[in-house]
Structure formats: C-alpha cells, structure tokens
C-alpha cells in the first residue's frame, strides 16, 4: 500500500482528497496545511507520494516542491491546485512534479492521476 502525505491549506480539501485516495487503496500517513509543514513532515514520515496545493500561506506549493526535491530528488509529487495556468503547470513539471490535478477534482480524476503509482 502506497503511503501519501496530503498538503492543502483548506481542511475540507484535505478531507476530500483523503477520502478519495483511501478509496483507491492508498494509506494517508499525514496532512500538512502549508509548504513549510509539508517539508518537515516529508522528512519525518518519508511518504511514497506527496500532494501539494500551489496557493498556501507561509510557503506555497512550488517553493515546497523545490525544497522537497532538494532533500529527495526521487520524491514523487503531485500538484493539486485551482490554478491551472499553463505557466504554473510547466514550472511545476520542470521543478520535478510527476503530475498535476486541477481543482475541483472528482474521484475519477484522482484515480487517473494516481494510477501510475
């Protein structure tokens, strides 16, 4: 069972994503409300996959992505955001994200995005 760390500043989004991922057979090992907390929890929990929202207080998802990849170049990161602009998607992929999910997402969207894991 793949272990996932969910990062989003909105509690409702974390709960929704957790429910959908558990239906897909993933184990949720932790949650973070911003990028800074995500980096610290990533180091401690060593999840197989981490999700990062882009727009968050304290540290955004793109900054967290770059920090996590500096700690672990093999980190598997999926960006999840309402911001679907091409330039942001491109920057996330160039920075090492393995996928990008646009909010609002559905069970089908999550299942498809995580199926490669």
N, C-alpha and C positions, 0 to 999 in steps of 0.2 A: 504494500500500500504506500503510495507516494505521500509525502508529508508536505503541507503547504502553510506558508505564513502569509496572511492577508493584511494588506495595508490600505487604509482609506480613512479619511477624517470623519466620514459620516457613519455613525453606528449602524444605521439602517442598511447601508450598502454592504458593510462587513457581514451583517447577519444574513442578508440575501445571498451574497456570494458563498458564505459558509454553507448554507442550506443546499445550494445548487452543487457545490463541489462534493459535499458529502453524498449526495445522490449519485454522483459519478464515481464514488468509491475512494475519494481522497480523504486523508486524515488532516484535520486542521490542527496544527501544533501551536499556533499563536496568532495574535492580532496586534496591529500597530496603528496608531492614529495619526502618525506623521512620519516623514522620511528619517528623521533622526532616531526615533524609537525603532523603526524598521531595521536600521543598520545594526543597532545594538542587539536586537532580538535575533537577527540573522546570524550574528557571530555566536550567540549562545545556543540557539535552537538548531542551527545547521539544517534548515529545511531543504527538501529536494527542489521545491519551486517557491518563488515569492511573487506575489502580485503587488503592484504599486499603482496607486492613483497618481495622476500628474499634479493636480492642483490641491495642495495641502498647506496648512500653516507650518511655521518653523523651518521645515525643509521640504521642498517639492519632490515629486517622484523622479524627475530627470536627474536632479542632484543626488538623490539617494541611489538611483541606478548606477551612476558613475562611481560612487563610493563603494557600493557593494561589489561591483566588478573589479575594483582596485584590490579589495580584500580577497575575492574569489573569482578569478577570471572565468571559471566554469559555472558560475551561478546561472540558474535558469529563471529568467524574469519575464513576467507577462505584465504589460502596462494595461491599466484599465482606466478609461477617462471619458468624460463627456466632450473633451476637446479632441476632435477628430481631424484637425487641420493637417494637411499633408506634411508641412514642415516639422511639426511636432512628432508625427509618426516617424518620419525619416530620421530625425535626431535620436529618437528612442532606439530605433533599429541599429543605427550606426554606433550608438553607445553600448550596444550589446543585448537589447531586449530580444526575446525569442518570439514574441507575439504582441498583438495589440487588440484590445477589445473596447468597443465604443459603448458608452452608456446611452440609453438604458439597454441593458443586456437581457437575454432570455436564457432559459435552461439550454435550449438548442445552441445558442451562441457560445455559451460557456463549455458545453460538452464538446463542440467542434474545436474551440481554441485549445482545450486541454487534452484532446485525444492523442496528440503526438507524444504525450508523456506517459 
